[in-house]
Amino acid sequence: MVVFSTDKDYQADIIANLLAEEGIECNILNKQDSMYKIGEIDVYVAQKDYATAQEIVKKAKL
C-alpha cells in the first residue's frame, strides 16, 4: 500500500529511513521521467504495517 508520495527523491528516502528505524520494511517506486523529473515517487509498505507507517509519516511533517 502506498503510504507516501512525493516528487522529491530525498523526501522518499527520509520516509524510508524513518520507517526502517521502526522496523517497517518498505519499497520505493520511482515513477518519474528520467529526463524531466516529472511524476511521483511512491513509498510502499505491507498492509499489516500501514497504520503504523501512516503515523510515522504524519509525524515527519514533510
Contacts in CASP RR format, 6 or more apart in sequence:
PFRMAT RR
TARGET T0000
AUTHOR 0000-0000-0000
METHOD contacts of the structure
MODEL  1
MVVFSTDKDYQADIIANLLAEEGIECNILNKQDSMYKIGEIDVYVAQKDY
ATAQEIVKKAKL
1 44 0 8 1.000
1 45 0 8 1.000
1 46 0 8 1.000
1 47 0 8 1.000
1 50 0 8 1.000
2 42 0 8 1.000
2 43 0 8 1.000
2 44 0 8 1.000
3 15 0 8 1.000
3 19 0 8 1.000
3 26 0 8 1.000
3 43 0 8 1.000
3 44 0 8 1.000
3 45 0 8 1.000
3 50 0 8 1.000
3 53 0 8 1.000
3 54 0 8 1.000
3 57 0 8 1.000
4 11 0 8 1.000
4 12 0 8 1.000
4 15 0 8 1.000
4 42 0 8 1.000
4 43 0 8 1.000
4 57 0 8 1.000
4 62 0 8 1.000
5 40 0 8 1.000
5 41 0 8 1.000
5 42 0 8 1.000
5 43 0 8 1.000
6 12 0 8 1.000
6 40 0 8 1.000
6 41 0 8 1.000
6 62 0 8 1.000
7 32 0 8 1.000
7 37 0 8 1.000
7 39 0 8 1.000
7 40 0 8 1.000
7 41 0 8 1.000
8 41 0 8 1.000
9 30 0 8 1.000
9 32 0 8 1.000
9 41 0 8 1.000
11 41 0 8 1.000
11 62 0 8 1.000
12 28 0 8 1.000
12 30 0 8 1.000
12 41 0 8 1.000
12 42 0 8 1.000
12 43 0 8 1.000
13 28 0 8 1.000
14 60 0 8 1.000
14 62 0 8 1.000
15 26 0 8 1.000
15 43 0 8 1.000
15 56 0 8 1.000
15 57 0 8 1.000
15 60 0 8 1.000
15 62 0 8 1.000
16 26 0 8 1.000
16 28 0 8 1.000
16 43 0 8 1.000
18 56 0 8 1.000
18 57 0 8 1.000
18 60 0 8 1.000
19 25 0 8 1.000
19 26 0 8 1.000
19 43 0 8 1.000
19 45 0 8 1.000
19 49 0 8 1.000
19 53 0 8 1.000
19 56 0 8 1.000
20 26 0 8 1.000
22 52 0 8 1.000
22 56 0 8 1.000
24 45 0 8 1.000
24 49 0 8 1.000
24 52 0 8 1.000
24 53 0 8 1.000
24 56 0 8 1.000
25 45 0 8 1.000
25 46 0 8 1.000
25 49 0 8 1.000
26 43 0 8 1.000
26 44 0 8 1.000
26 45 0 8 1.000
26 53 0 8 1.000
27 43 0 8 1.000
27 44 0 8 1.000
28 41 0 8 1.000
28 42 0 8 1.000
28 43 0 8 1.000
28 44 0 8 1.000
29 41 0 8 1.000
29 42 0 8 1.000
29 44 0 8 1.000
30 41 0 8 1.000
31 39 0 8 1.000
31 40 0 8 1.000
31 41 0 8 1.000
31 42 0 8 1.000
32 38 0 8 1.000
32 39 0 8 1.000
32 40 0 8 1.000
32 41 0 8 1.000
33 39 0 8 1.000
45 53 0 8 1.000
END
